[in-house]
Amino acid sequence: MEEKNLHRSHRARMKARFSARGLDDFADHEVLELLLFYAVPQRDTNPLAHRLVERYGSFAAVFDAPVEDLLEVEGVGEHTATLIKLIPDLARRYCESRFAPGKDLDPYDVVGTHLVSHFLGRQNESVYAMFYSSTLQFLYAQEISQGGLHSASFSMRDIASAAILKKASYVILAHNHPDGVALASGADLDVTREVRSFLLQMEVQLLDHFVVSEGKYTSLMKEFFHKERSRILELKNL
């Protein structure tokens, strides 16, 4: 009973600490310890938090681990593994929900940060598109393909069809390099030119193409993004 009361008071202190100051002064294992409260009732979660960080080598790697691998860790059951895997998807959903339809196009760095959040924790290459009106108001976003720009599943017609369906005038394209760096390859540049040319036939502009990897992003059309955004916003303010 005494041990149970100690765990209860420890959990209360951890929760109060988070409520007062957020996670800024928490160590990585302490963040995991706090999270695990909600999957492991009435038990000390500190040893399990340490085991997870030690096994995978970093805080992020814990959340990137496959479910089947997590289940091999002593103390990790189905509820715990599900909670851990829920966090990256929850973070993506939260960030994406902040891009509401009708919102004006954000500055370049805000869009780039949003795209980093979108690809957070994704283990496979995928292609994502954001669609904007003629006045650069956000319309919606869509996953275009799993497998990347150069996979058999990628189709420029899918992008064009989605743009036409939503009456979009501008498209921002993005894809990730899960095991690489946030730099465009020669093939990425070729596809960018092909997509831009294809969309122009439908009177749709490719506004930019971002490459995302390891929490970083780069743009293939940054100068055009800035110029077009400035031009449209100036027209709206006349």
N, C-alpha and C positions, 0 to 999 in steps of 0.2 A: 504493500500500500504506500509506503514511504517513497519507494522508487517511482511509482505511478504519479504521485503528487509532485515529485521533482521534475518529471517530464512535462507535466501539465504547466507548472510555473515557468519552466524554460521556454516552452512554446509560447506562452503568454508574453514573455519578455521579448522574444524574437518578433512576434507580430506587432507589439507596441513599438519596437525599434523601427520596423519597416514603416508603420503608419506615421511615425514622427519624422523620419529622414529619408525614406525611400531606400533604394538598394545601393546608393553610392558608396557607403562605407562597409558594405558586406564583401567578404571574400567570396570567391567562386563557390567553394564548398558550402559556405553558409547560405548562399542563394539556393543551391540545390537542397540543402537541409530544410529550408523553409518551404520550398515547393513540395517536398516529399511528405510534409505534414498531412497533405490532402489526399495522399494515397496510402500512407502507412499510419493508421491510427494507434495511439497509445504505445508508441515504441520510439526509442531514440533513433533518429534518422541521420545523425552525424556520421557514424561509421559507414553507412551506405553511401552518403554523399562523398566521403573521402575515397571509397572504393571506386566509385564511378569516375571521378576526376583522374585518379591514378591509372585506371585501366585504359581510358581513352586519351589521356594526355592533355586535354584542355576542356574548358567549359563548353565551348561550341561543339566539340567532337562528341560529347555526351548526347546532345540533341540530334546529331547527324547519324548516330549509330543505328543500324537496322534493328527492328523489333526483336528478331530471332536472336541477335547477339546480346541485346540488353537482357533478355530472359535467361541468359546463361550466367549473369552476375548474381552472386549470392545475395538474397534479400529482395530481388526484383521479381515481382509477379506481374500478372496481366494488367492490373490496375495501374501499377507504377510505370510500366512500359508505355501504356496508352497515354498517361498524363505527360510523360517526357516527350513523346512524339507529337502530342497535341500542341505544344508550345510554339514551334516554328510556324505551323499552319495558322495558329491563332494570331501570331504577330503579323503574318502576311495579310490575313483578313482584316485586322485592325488598320494597318497602313493603307490598304486598298480602299477601305470604306471612307477614308478621308478625302478621296477624289470623287466628289459628288458631281453628278451631271449638271451642266450649266456653269461650272466654275471656270474662270479664265485660266488660260495656260500659265502655269507657274514658271518662274525663272529656270534656266538650265540646271543649276545645281540642285534645285528642289525636285525636279523630275528625275535626275540621276539618283538622288537619295531614295526616292520612291521605288525606282527600279531595283536598286540594291535590296530593298525590303521585300520586293515581290519575289526575287529569286533566292531569298534567304533559305538555306537548308536544302535546296533542291540538288539532288544527286545526278539528275539526268539533264542533258542539254534540251532546252525548249525555246520556242519563239513566242513572243508576246507582242501585242499591238495595242496602241491607245489611239482612239479616234476623236477628232476635233472638228467643229463646225467651221464655216468660212470666216467667222469672227474669233476663232481660236477658243471656243468654249468646249469644255470636255463633254463628250457624248457617252462613251463607254469604252471598256477595254475587253480584250478577248485573248485567250490562249489560242495561238494559231496552229502550233504543232508540237508534238513531243519528239525529240530526236534531233532538233536543231535545223539550221538553215540548209544544211547539205544532205538532209535525210530524205528518203523517198516520200515521207508524209508531208513535207513542206510544199505548199502550193501558193504561188502568187495570186492565183484566182480566188483563193479563200480570203485573202486580205482585201482584194478588190470587191468581192461580193459583199463582205461585211461592211466596207466603206459605203458602198452604194445603198445597202439595206438601211443604214442609219443616216444616210444623206451627209456623210462626212466629206470634208474638203481637204483635211490634213490627216496624216498618219505618222505616228512615232513607232518605229519598230525597235525591238530589243531582243537580244538573245544572250544566253549565258555560256561561259566556259567553265564547267564545274571543276575540271582538273587542270586548268591552265591559268592564264593571266588576262587581265582586262585590256588586251591589245587586239586590234583587228588583223586578221590574216589576209593574205592576198585574195583568197576565196571569198572572205567576208566583203571585201571591197567590190569584187565582181558582182556578188549578189545584190549589194546595195545599188549599184548602177542599173542592174536588170530590173529590180523592183521599182526604182524611181521611174525608169522609162515605161514600164508596164502600167503603172498607176496614172501617169500623165495622159495615157490614151483614154482614161476614164475621167479626165479632168480632176484628178486627185493628186495632191502634192505629198511626197515623202518629206516630212519636216526634219526628221533626224533618224539615225540608227545608232543605238547604244549597244556596247558590249560590256557585260557585267561578269566579274569574277572576284572571289575572295574579298567581298565587301567593298570593291572598288568598281569604277565605271569609266568608260571612255566613249567619246562620240566620234562618229565618222563625218558628221555634217554640222558641227558646232557653230561655225560662222553663219551658215544659212539659217539655223535655228534662231540665233540672236537677231539677225537682220529682219527675218520675217515676223518674229514676235514683236519687235519694235515697230515695224511698219503697220501691222494690224492694230496694235494698241493705240498708236498715234491716230489712225483713222477713226477709231472708236471714240476718241476724246475730242475730235473736232466739233 
